[in-house]
Amino acid sequence: MTDQKHASEKAMSGPRFGQARPENSDPIASLSRLIRYLGEHRFGLILVIVLVVTSTALSLIGPWLQGVAIDEFIMNRDPAGLVWITVVLALTYVGMTLSFAGFARMMAAIAQRVMYRLRRELFEHMQELSLEFHDGQPTGELMSRLTNDVDAVDQLLSQNITSLLRNLFSIVGLVGFMVVLDWRLTLAAMAPVPLIFLVMRYIGRKAPPLFGTYQKDVGALNALAEETLAGQRVAIAFDRQAESTDAFVNINRAVRSAGTEAYAMTSVLMPVMFGIGNLGIATVAGIGAWLALTGGGVTVGLIATFISYSRQVARPLSQLGNTYTATLSALAGAERIFQILDRRPSVVNAADAIEIPEITGHVQFDEVDFAYRTGPPILKNVAFEAQPGDMIGLVGPTGAGKTTMISILARFYDIQQGSVRVDDLDVRSVTKDSLREQLGVVLQDTFLFSETVRDNIRYGRLDATDEEIQEAAQLANAHRFIQTLPNGYDTVLSEGAANLSLGQRQLIAIARAALASPRILILDEATSSVDTRTEAAIQQALLRLMKGRTSFVIAHRLSTVRDADQILVVDAGEVVESGTHDELVEADGTYARLYTSQFKGQDVM
């Protein structure tokens, strides 16, 4: 099965895809947390409410003035009074427009401040979460939470809340004004309203889990798209674009289905509200006409005023339907955001953790057992000691646990049993940052940022000068090829550093580690992506770099670790052999067989 096929199956499996209801779904709790964010801008919110009340009050006065104009000036043929009230009416609507624009702009500004903080907190928290979390989360899924879900909340705060406030104040004000004018016509206008609350209650119970499923499926779609596009070279090389498209279509179909179900449930709300509002208008017209004809004290102007008010009530009622739908969708996004913010890192500093001083590089593993949270044991009873300045080689088959060992040394994960000590200090007793600042890492899968070559090397030490960057590049034998790039050290790398060869990326990563000047150096298959001649060239540089530093070197090419002070042979999570190259060859065990098979036909001794 191809890489792309695996990607599609991965994206379509697991709890994030097709789940009927988000775990611990609680839209009210999410709304409450968003309100707390808004509470930090209480003075701005007070101004928003004042402007909303002003806009609503002025919108209520307009229809009343129209009724007065009909009864007092048009019916009595008073042109002067009609001119006067027309001017007042115009000023009323100008004031209403200005206050409406004012609170909309103010609310948008508040919303952007809240969204700035929410995006920052979400991104910072993702940075703080342990590798255990990131190992189980597709990048596209996290991107969906950082963009799609945040955008949904942005719309809620910048638009929906504004609409909700204005519509609620409008309805309350309109009903109050109508009661003052005539309670009988008010009852006629409001008689159908209880139907609205019954519909909203039903939809409010059914819609949130549907929107939760929709947001999850969108996240799965983004995850597959991100993974597929990142591996497009593989898809093209194996002619698997059709399979990639099929996988995308399958998840896209699920997104369509979930979206259709969610929005079909809520789409009926607006027409129902609009219809109920119009039913109220018809009721007012009928009862008002009957009261006017039977001497009930109702004038034509009052009926016109009530019809105008009833239309005004119908409008915010129908808009509330739209707002309610958008709010349910946004709260599903907010819930997914808070699910991330509520995740706690699995690797944290102890309450009494200390800043580790500059280390010599003495490392001890003492009967270490480790397993990922939901998996089988990865390391079993691992024990060894590295003296300051030692070069430790780690060899063994893929999946034996070599990378896990150095990940534990850097405290990317916490062990279940035993201890890992650096200069006689348990790594769990010191702060993570102070430990990792003294480690230099060159990973097997080199990652370079879409920045200049200079900035990628400077990532090892942000305060490094240009001269120090060039010295590090020369040490890694990267300086010569960097000078041949279009803009030398100022060449901007494309996404994934696709404009560099694998070997060139590896050399820049080695230069980055050299610039950090670490006390402990970790090389995880550091020369696996370079040709034999390049490997030989950088071995001399690495030997200079490792001098005086404790170094851990993982390699499939055993020539890389032939000069190591100690070689650990790892198999199935256990150190099955240890010693120098000569000792292990003489022992004629696992290492000797690996070495002989790799250099068969050569003088291996």
DRENNU-110666 format. One line per field, with one value per residue (C-alpha): x, y, z; residue in one letter. Coordinates in Angstrom, 3 decimals, always signed. Layout:
DRENNU-110666
c1	c(X  ...)
c2	c(Y  ...)
c3	c(Z  ...)
aa	c(a  ...)
This chain:
DRENNU-110666
c1	c(+0.000  +1.373  +2.280  -0.646  -3.053  -1.815  -2.308  -5.888  -6.753  -5.136  -7.125  -10.377  -9.851  -9.820  -12.164  -11.866  -13.619  -17.352  -17.882  -21.533  -20.961  -17.892  -16.567  -17.883  -19.915  -21.070  -21.841  -22.977  -19.620  -17.806  -20.005  -19.316  -15.565  -15.833  -17.814  -14.964  -12.602  -15.003  -15.195  -11.654  -13.031  -15.939  -15.647  -15.797  -18.751  -20.562  -20.120  -21.399  -24.513  -25.141  -24.912  -27.139  -29.782  -29.537  -29.852  -32.774  -34.584  -34.245  -35.483  -38.576  -39.300  -39.404  -42.635  -44.293  -43.478  -44.939  -48.196  -48.262  -47.680  -50.678  -53.097  -52.060  -50.806  -51.898  -55.457  -55.702  -53.991  -51.235  -48.314  -46.167  -46.437  -45.727  -42.503  -41.435  -42.058  -40.365  -37.188  -37.374  -37.909  -34.889  -32.677  -33.931  -32.870  -29.499  -28.857  -29.927  -27.513  -24.565  -25.119  -25.536  -22.270  -20.551  -21.422  -20.730  -17.246  -16.571  -17.677  -15.512  -12.477  -13.168  -13.630  -10.262  -8.509  -10.119  -9.230  -5.628  -5.362  -7.163  -4.948  -1.829  -2.857  -3.791  -0.522  +1.600  -0.191  +0.385  +4.083  +4.064  +2.303  +4.568  +5.644  +3.287  +0.385  +1.839  +2.684  -1.038  -2.332  -2.128  -0.765  -3.780  -6.134  -4.294  -4.231  -8.002  -8.413  -6.037  -7.762  -11.263  -12.395  -10.858  -12.486  -15.873  -15.421  -14.260  -17.522  -19.473  -17.793  -17.508  -20.888  -23.236  -23.030  -23.612  -26.645  -27.867  -27.634  -29.373  -32.135  -32.821  -32.923  -35.100  -37.600  -37.755  -38.057  -40.634  -42.803  -42.571  -43.473  -46.369  -47.734  -47.766  -49.671  -52.235  -51.972  -54.659  -52.812  -49.596  -51.119  -52.302  -48.795  -47.078  -49.555  -47.513  -44.133  -44.172  -43.941  -40.524  -39.130  -40.376  -38.571  -35.382  -35.373  -35.650  -32.921  -30.698  -30.776  -30.190  -27.798  -24.645  -23.492  -24.149  -21.941  -19.324  -19.189  -19.001  -16.051  -14.247  -14.710  -13.415  -10.339  -9.877  -10.172  -7.524  -5.260  -5.497  -5.004  -1.925  -0.388  -1.178  +0.198  +3.332  +3.873  +2.955  +6.327  +5.631  +2.152  +3.526  +6.462  +4.158  +1.359  -1.081  -2.809  -6.077  -5.923  -5.162  -8.134  -10.382  -9.361  -10.032  -13.409  -14.419  -13.713  -15.125  -18.311  -18.446  -17.963  -20.791  -23.047  -22.275  -22.665  -25.932  -27.335  -26.243  -27.407  -30.610  -31.512  -30.921  -31.946  -35.642  -35.298  -35.216  -38.227  -40.183  -39.400  -40.199  -43.504  -44.440  -43.562  -45.807  -48.553  -48.312  -48.642  -51.759  -53.232  -52.605  -54.171  -57.270  -57.878  -56.942  -59.434  -62.132  -61.469  -61.523  -64.819  -66.475  -65.419  -62.617  -60.610  -58.126  -57.223  -55.848  -52.556  -52.295  -52.920  -50.243  -47.849  -48.515  -48.093  -44.775  -43.736  -44.864  -42.679  -39.819  -40.391  -40.543  -37.205  -35.101  -36.945  -35.915  -32.391  -32.218  -32.692  -29.593  -27.666  -28.672  -27.495  -24.149  -23.735  -24.209  -21.593  -19.171  -19.588  -18.680  -15.447  -14.897  -15.315  -12.595  -10.304  -10.872  -10.273  -6.710  -6.297  -7.484  -4.882  -2.033  +1.536  +2.573  +6.119  +6.202  +8.749  +8.616  +7.514  +11.057  +12.888  +16.190  +18.094  +20.823  +24.259  +26.680  +27.224  +30.270  +28.250  +28.273  +25.181  +23.728  +20.775  +19.834  +17.416  +15.158  +11.773  +9.610  +6.367  +4.195  +0.938  -1.173  +1.507  +3.677  +7.073  +9.627  +12.664  +13.319  +15.927  +18.285  +21.446  +24.710  +27.055  +28.776  +31.723  +32.212  +33.542  +32.668  +31.301  +28.485  +27.338  +23.818  +23.238  +20.540  +17.589  +14.925  +12.404  +14.767  +14.449  +17.583  +15.779  +13.563  +16.657  +17.908  +14.376  +14.265  +17.671  +16.288  +13.185  +10.778  +9.042  +9.084  +10.077  +7.952  +10.785  +14.444  +16.315  +18.184  +20.909  +23.055  +25.981  +24.331  +21.089  +17.889  +16.575  +13.145  +14.624  +15.813  +13.865  +13.293  +14.597  +17.861  +18.498  +17.672  +19.724  +22.813  +21.829  +22.480  +20.281  +20.503  +17.373  +16.968  +14.158  +15.781  +13.388  +14.314  +12.126  +11.047  +13.560  +17.058  +19.896  +21.453  +18.333  +18.043  +21.578  +21.046  +18.164  +20.874  +21.765  +19.688  +22.332  +25.034  +26.915  +27.261  +30.897  +29.932  +27.300  +29.891  +32.322  +29.635  +28.884  +32.583  +32.812  +29.932  +31.422  +28.325  +29.997  +31.157  +27.773  +25.992  +28.184  +26.983  +23.314  +21.689  +21.965  +24.415  +23.484  +20.542  +18.906  +15.329  +14.442  +11.178  +8.654  +10.290  +13.605  +12.688  +15.296  +18.076  +19.190  +18.756  +22.473  +22.547  +19.657  +21.548  +24.679  +22.727  +21.184  +24.670  +25.846  +22.856  +23.831  +27.459  +26.417  +24.523  +27.847  +26.128  +27.671  +25.876  +25.542  +22.882  +23.217  +20.204  +21.175  +22.910  +24.716  +21.987  +21.008  +24.436  +26.534  +29.636  +32.063  +30.094  +29.847  +33.609  +34.061  +31.715  +33.043  +36.178  +34.047  +31.898  +34.967  +36.134  +32.632  +32.383  +35.790  +35.299  +31.568  +29.571  +28.081  +25.391  +25.497  +22.752  +23.758  +22.959  +26.381  +28.593  +31.636  +30.136  +30.597  +33.722  +35.776  +33.181  +34.327  +31.362  +28.892  +25.479  +23.730  +19.983  +17.459  +13.752  +14.203  +17.157  +20.893  +22.066  +25.766  +28.099  +31.768  +34.241  +34.294  +37.209  +35.663  +32.337  +33.917  +36.020  +32.908  +31.463  +27.888  +25.127  +27.408  +30.026  +27.392  +26.010  +29.496  +30.555  +27.381  +27.782  +31.425  +31.358  +34.237  +36.282  +39.006  +36.678  +39.316)
c2	c(+0.000  +3.424  +6.286  +8.279  +5.427  +5.191  +8.928  +8.752  +5.877  +7.651  +10.797  +8.842  +6.798  +7.618  +9.559  +12.807  +11.458  +10.858  +11.092  +11.627  +13.950  +15.838  +14.601  +16.523  +18.818  +21.867  +24.954  +26.929  +26.400  +27.535  +30.640  +31.395  +31.238  +33.541  +36.017  +36.037  +37.058  +39.876  +40.895  +42.255  +44.993  +45.960  +49.711  +49.247  +46.883  +49.475  +51.987  +49.383  +48.794  +52.540  +52.938  +49.884  +51.302  +54.695  +53.160  +50.998  +53.887  +56.074  +53.239  +52.992  +56.693  +56.688  +54.676  +56.580  +59.864  +58.456  +57.705  +61.208  +62.678  +60.764  +61.487  +65.047  +66.650  +64.709  +64.063  +67.689  +69.066  +70.903  +71.459  +73.418  +70.718  +68.070  +69.835  +70.107  +66.445  +65.378  +67.203  +65.558  +62.166  +62.689  +63.663  +60.614  +58.254  +60.028  +59.589  +55.953  +55.336  +56.996  +55.143  +51.858  +52.421  +53.406  +50.293  +48.009  +49.475  +49.397  +45.770  +44.791  +46.396  +44.555  +41.288  +41.674  +42.251  +39.127  +37.119  +38.349  +37.037  +33.770  +33.051  +33.875  +31.700  +28.813  +28.962  +29.399  +26.503  +24.287  +25.156  +24.169  +20.831  +17.810  +15.767  +13.036  +15.314  +16.364  +12.759  +11.963  +15.123  +15.671  +19.109  +19.896  +19.171  +21.649  +24.188  +23.820  +24.730  +27.649  +29.046  +27.724  +27.412  +30.731  +32.432  +31.034  +32.517  +35.782  +36.029  +35.311  +38.113  +40.730  +40.231  +37.842  +39.415  +42.855  +41.559  +39.678  +42.741  +45.028  +42.543  +41.738  +45.398  +46.128  +43.414  +44.441  +48.119  +47.523  +45.368  +47.902  +50.762  +48.772  +47.986  +51.701  +52.493  +49.657  +46.446  +44.710  +45.103  +44.132  +40.811  +40.283  +40.905  +38.676  +35.772  +33.627  +34.292  +31.252  +29.045  +30.568  +29.520  +25.973  +25.759  +27.335  +24.946  +21.937  +23.141  +24.196  +20.638  +18.911  +21.232  +21.526  +17.891  +18.133  +21.221  +19.502  +16.594  +19.005  +20.901  +17.636  +16.406  +19.729  +19.210  +15.711  +17.113  +19.741  +17.091  +14.896  +17.853  +19.063  +15.591  +14.799  +18.070  +17.710  +14.264  +15.249  +14.142  +10.624  +10.633  +11.709  +9.291  +6.313  +7.631  +7.680  +11.038  +9.205  +7.389  +10.682  +12.293  +9.381  +9.711  +13.448  +12.908  +10.389  +12.773  +15.716  +13.700  +13.205  +16.964  +17.629  +15.155  +16.543  +20.140  +19.380  +17.721  +20.552  +23.417  +21.643  +21.493  +25.210  +26.578  +26.189  +28.632  +31.874  +31.144  +29.894  +33.103  +35.210  +33.410  +33.787  +37.484  +37.961  +36.048  +38.647  +41.452  +39.850  +39.433  +43.102  +44.253  +42.102  +42.885  +46.544  +46.932  +45.211  +47.516  +50.603  +49.604  +48.714  +51.887  +50.278  +53.506  +52.532  +55.059  +54.487  +56.064  +53.693  +50.678  +51.944  +52.421  +48.896  +47.341  +49.185  +47.991  +44.441  +44.486  +45.760  +42.906  +40.381  +41.575  +41.039  +37.795  +36.419  +37.800  +36.058  +32.822  +33.504  +34.654  +31.563  +29.261  +31.053  +31.066  +27.301  +26.771  +29.208  +27.600  +24.231  +25.877  +27.505  +24.137  +22.627  +25.544  +25.119  +21.369  +22.230  +24.945  +22.512  +19.903  +19.834  +19.018  +15.518  +16.743  +19.631  +21.179  +19.932  +22.479  +22.533  +22.255  +24.104  +25.744  +23.296  +24.969  +24.527  +20.808  +18.688  +16.058  +13.122  +11.037  +8.022  +5.808  +3.658  +0.758  +2.891  +1.580  +3.560  +3.127  +5.596  +6.167  +3.715  +1.438  -1.532  -1.112  +0.616  +0.557  -2.124  -1.925  +0.332  +1.152  +2.765  +5.597  +8.199  +10.143  +13.823  +14.085  +10.506  +9.613  +7.087  +5.195  +3.789  +1.065  -1.473  -2.193  +0.380  +0.685  -0.751  +2.324  +4.327  +7.607  +7.081  +6.912  +10.320  +11.740  +10.732  +12.310  +15.606  +14.961  +15.057  +12.268  +11.152  +7.627  +5.229  +3.652  +4.236  +7.510  +9.571  +11.748  +14.528  +15.513  +13.481  +15.490  +13.675  +15.381  +15.579  +17.724  +20.509  +22.846  +21.629  +24.829  +24.902  +21.268  +21.619  +24.804  +22.645  +20.042  +20.259  +18.098  +17.112  +15.109  +12.362  +14.296  +17.678  +20.595  +24.011  +27.103  +29.156  +31.831  +32.699  +30.226  +32.639  +32.684  +28.900  +28.525  +31.345  +29.317  +27.481  +30.705  +33.791  +36.307  +34.905  +37.290  +36.791  +35.809  +33.117  +31.805  +31.491  +29.762  +27.212  +26.664  +26.156  +23.663  +21.708  +21.993  +23.924  +27.273  +26.356  +25.250  +28.148  +30.579  +29.013  +29.731  +32.689  +35.026  +33.108  +33.200  +35.477  +32.918  +32.328  +28.656  +27.432  +25.475  +22.304  +23.643  +22.031  +24.194  +22.312  +18.723  +16.361  +16.478  +20.283  +20.430  +18.055  +20.210  +23.328  +21.401  +20.378  +23.998  +25.038  +22.539  +23.679  +27.292  +26.322  +25.121  +22.481  +20.458  +17.326  +16.691  +14.384  +13.215  +11.146  +9.518  +12.835  +11.639  +9.357  +11.734  +12.492  +10.579  +8.682  +11.419  +14.103  +11.846  +11.448  +15.218  +16.048  +13.281  +15.356  +18.388  +16.379  +15.042  +18.626  +19.579  +16.624  +17.222  +17.999  +17.308  +14.244  +12.995  +10.476  +9.293  +7.146  +5.611  +2.779  +3.265  +1.643  +3.497  +6.582  +5.153  +3.045  +5.536  +5.830  +5.460  +3.176  +1.549  +0.471  -2.190  -1.743  -4.406  -4.571  -1.817  -3.409  -2.777  -6.227  -5.359  -2.528  -1.811  -0.328  -1.310  -3.687  -5.261  -5.869  -7.298  -9.612  -10.704  -11.952  -11.071  -8.940  -5.978  -8.162  -9.694  -6.257  -4.927  -7.939  -7.848  -4.128  -4.360  -7.795  -8.258  -5.492  -5.570  -4.957  -5.249)
c3	c(+0.000  -0.882  +1.454  +0.111  +0.762  +4.310  +4.657  +3.472  +5.786  +8.700  +8.027  +7.799  +10.951  +14.623  +16.875  +14.970  +11.884  +11.674  +15.420  +16.222  +19.123  +20.333  +23.624  +26.645  +24.398  +26.360  +24.244  +27.305  +29.012  +25.853  +25.647  +29.305  +28.703  +25.693  +27.788  +30.320  +27.525  +26.622  +30.284  +30.092  +27.828  +30.079  +29.497  +25.743  +26.178  +28.308  +25.492  +23.010  +25.125  +25.448  +21.676  +21.128  +23.479  +21.756  +18.294  +19.405  +21.094  +18.023  +15.797  +18.038  +17.895  +14.081  +13.620  +16.488  +14.752  +11.544  +13.381  +14.870  +11.422  +10.041  +12.895  +13.794  +10.604  +7.508  +8.728  +9.947  +6.810  +8.700  +6.254  +8.737  +11.371  +8.745  +7.726  +11.352  +12.156  +8.900  +10.005  +13.439  +11.790  +9.515  +12.480  +14.360  +11.586  +11.187  +14.913  +14.701  +11.806  +13.563  +16.835  +14.923  +13.048  +16.298  +18.263  +15.287  +14.885  +18.626  +18.906  +15.927  +17.611  +20.875  +18.988  +17.238  +20.571  +21.976  +18.866  +19.025  +22.568  +21.763  +18.731  +20.733  +23.686  +21.404  +19.457  +22.593  +24.267  +21.232  +21.537  +25.210  +24.733  +24.859  +21.856  +23.033  +22.087  +18.724  +17.816  +17.798  +16.125  +12.350  +11.489  +9.309  +12.220  +14.447  +11.615  +11.299  +14.957  +14.624  +11.521  +10.775  +14.375  +15.382  +12.374  +13.420  +16.894  +15.305  +13.375  +16.554  +18.473  +15.738  +14.036  +15.794  +19.242  +17.733  +15.884  +18.946  +21.210  +18.760  +17.983  +21.631  +22.631  +19.612  +20.521  +24.200  +23.318  +20.615  +22.837  +25.661  +23.348  +21.912  +25.382  +26.215  +23.016  +23.168  +25.149  +23.069  +19.782  +21.566  +22.621  +19.061  +17.717  +20.321  +20.287  +17.817  +19.539  +21.927  +18.832  +18.139  +21.511  +21.038  +17.683  +19.106  +22.048  +19.768  +17.413  +20.320  +21.609  +18.265  +16.408  +18.638  +18.224  +14.481  +14.190  +16.363  +13.927  +10.988  +12.504  +13.251  +9.696  +8.345  +10.534  +9.108  +5.585  +6.307  +7.817  +4.722  +2.360  +4.257  +4.379  +0.749  -0.610  +1.517  -0.028  -3.571  -4.920  -3.650  -5.186  -8.559  -8.402  -7.766  -9.979  -7.074  -7.664  -8.368  -5.012  -3.253  -4.955  -3.986  -0.339  -0.441  -2.108  +0.556  +3.424  +1.487  +1.051  +4.821  +5.317  +2.886  +4.662  +8.123  +6.930  +5.168  +8.273  +10.565  +8.370  +7.326  +10.997  +11.528  +8.127  +8.959  +11.847  +9.860  +7.615  +10.646  +12.512  +9.461  +9.002  +12.663  +12.487  +9.459  +11.242  +13.988  +11.427  +9.947  +13.417  +14.255  +10.981  +11.491  +15.155  +14.697  +11.851  +13.907  +16.890  +14.642  +13.054  +16.364  +18.214  +20.178  +20.332  +17.630  +14.928  +11.446  +12.531  +15.507  +13.276  +10.857  +13.786  +15.086  +11.653  +11.343  +14.817  +14.035  +10.907  +13.028  +15.474  +12.614  +11.238  +14.405  +15.089  +11.694  +12.156  +15.520  +13.604  +11.503  +14.562  +16.498  +13.705  +13.364  +17.144  +17.393  +14.672  +16.315  +19.731  +18.200  +17.006  +20.411  +22.082  +19.869  +20.737  +24.462  +24.157  +23.113  +25.757  +28.425  +27.474  +29.951  +28.876  +29.875  +30.561  +33.043  +35.363  +38.937  +41.529  +42.952  +39.616  +39.432  +36.594  +35.683  +35.654  +32.778  +32.513  +31.793  +29.919  +32.330  +31.401  +33.218  +32.312  +35.307  +34.613  +32.420  +31.310  +28.915  +26.995  +25.148  +26.972  +24.990  +23.605  +24.557  +26.291  +24.050  +26.353  +28.953  +31.708  +29.729  +31.664  +30.557  +31.479  +29.315  +30.684  +29.765  +26.220  +25.294  +21.896  +22.270  +19.195  +19.031  +16.461  +15.822  +13.556  +12.748  +15.571  +18.178  +20.436  +19.615  +18.872  +21.911  +24.116  +23.059  +23.183  +26.837  +27.419  +26.071  +28.199  +25.292  +27.225  +30.864  +31.759  +33.815  +35.788  +36.534  +36.152  +33.581  +35.069  +33.663  +35.890  +38.680  +38.428  +37.474  +34.337  +36.032  +38.811  +36.480  +34.216  +30.681  +29.090  +31.040  +30.081  +26.393  +26.059  +26.587  +24.012  +20.290  +18.093  +14.434  +13.701  +11.130  +9.423  +8.874  +9.111  +7.779  +7.911  +4.906  +5.863  +4.710  +5.067  +7.560  +9.752  +9.643  +10.974  +13.487  +14.942  +16.911  +18.754  +18.077  +19.188  +16.884  +14.615  +10.863  +11.383  +13.888  +11.471  +8.715  +11.080  +11.981  +8.288  +7.537  +10.394  +8.840  +5.336  +4.289  +3.552  +0.053  -1.306  +0.434  -1.500  -4.759  -3.957  -5.789  -2.779  -0.647  +3.026  +2.204  -0.097  +1.038  +1.266  -0.202  +1.845  +3.081  +1.699  -1.608  -3.377  -1.554  -1.857  +1.082  +1.774  +1.734  +4.196  +6.475  +6.335  +7.318  +10.220  +11.355  +11.099  +13.214  +15.907  +15.757  +16.305  +19.465  +20.966  +23.100  +25.916  +24.688  +20.966  +19.516  +15.917  +14.876  +11.563  +10.892  +7.780  +6.460  +3.673  +2.220  -0.251  +0.773  -0.288  +1.527  +4.570  +4.669  +4.406  +7.255  +9.516  +10.036  +10.847  +13.234  +15.012  +15.561  +16.720  +19.124  +20.681  +24.361  +24.151  +25.049  +21.793  +20.957  +17.361  +15.839  +12.533  +10.180  +8.571  +11.185  +9.857  +11.493  +14.993  +14.511  +16.561  +19.338  +22.940  +23.532  +21.156  +22.405  +20.339  +20.814  +19.868  +20.823  +23.405  +25.204  +25.138  +24.094  +23.676  +24.620  +24.149  +21.699  +18.050  +18.510  +21.618  +19.902  +16.754  +18.881  +20.831  +17.531  +18.480  +16.971  +16.221  +14.554  +12.295  +11.374  +10.676  +8.632  +6.509  +5.864  +4.819  +3.239  +0.834  +2.434  +5.020  +7.977  +10.633)
aa	c(m  t  d  q  k  h  a  s  e  k  a  m  s  g  p  r  f  g  q  a  r  p  e  n  s  d  p  i  a  s  l  s  r  l  i  r  y  l  g  e  h  r  f  g  l  i  l  v  i  v  l  v  v  t  s  t  a  l  s  l  i  g  p  w  l  q  g  v  a  i  d  e  f  i  m  n  r  d  p  a  g  l  v  w  i  t  v  v  l  a  l  t  y  v  g  m  t  l  s  f  a  g  f  a  r  m  m  a  a  i  a  q  r  v  m  y  r  l  r  r  e  l  f  e  h  m  q  e  l  s  l  e  f  h  d  g  q  p  t  g  e  l  m  s  r  l  t  n  d  v  d  a  v  d  q  l  l  s  q  n  i  t  s  l  l  r  n  l  f  s  i  v  g  l  v  g  f  m  v  v  l  d  w  r  l  t  l  a  a  m  a  p  v  p  l  i  f  l  v  m  r  y  i  g  r  k  a  p  p  l  f  g  t  y  q  k  d  v  g  a  l  n  a  l  a  e  e  t  l  a  g  q  r  v  a  i  a  f  d  r  q  a  e  s  t  d  a  f  v  n  i  n  r  a  v  r  s  a  g  t  e  a  y  a  m  t  s  v  l  m  p  v  m  f  g  i  g  n  l  g  i  a  t  v  a  g  i  g  a  w  l  a  l  t  g  g  g  v  t  v  g  l  i  a  t  f  i  s  y  s  r  q  v  a  r  p  l  s  q  l  g  n  t  y  t  a  t  l  s  a  l  a  g  a  e  r  i  f  q  i  l  d  r  r  p  s  v  v  n  a  a  d  a  i  e  i  p  e  i  t  g  h  v  q  f  d  e  v  d  f  a  y  r  t  g  p  p  i  l  k  n  v  a  f  e  a  q  p  g  d  m  i  g  l  v  g  p  t  g  a  g  k  t  t  m  i  s  i  l  a  r  f  y  d  i  q  q  g  s  v  r  v  d  d  l  d  v  r  s  v  t  k  d  s  l  r  e  q  l  g  v  v  l  q  d  t  f  l  f  s  e  t  v  r  d  n  i  r  y  g  r  l  d  a  t  d  e  e  i  q  e  a  a  q  l  a  n  a  h  r  f  i  q  t  l  p  n  g  y  d  t  v  l  s  e  g  a  a  n  l  s  l  g  q  r  q  l  i  a  i  a  r  a  a  l  a  s  p  r  i  l  i  l  d  e  a  t  s  s  v  d  t  r  t  e  a  a  i  q  q  a  l  l  r  l  m  k  g  r  t  s  f  v  i  a  h  r  l  s  t  v  r  d  a  d  q  i  l  v  v  d  a  g  e  v  v  e  s  g  t  h  d  e  l  v  e  a  d  g  t  y  a  r  l  y  t  s  q  f  k  g  q  d  v  m)
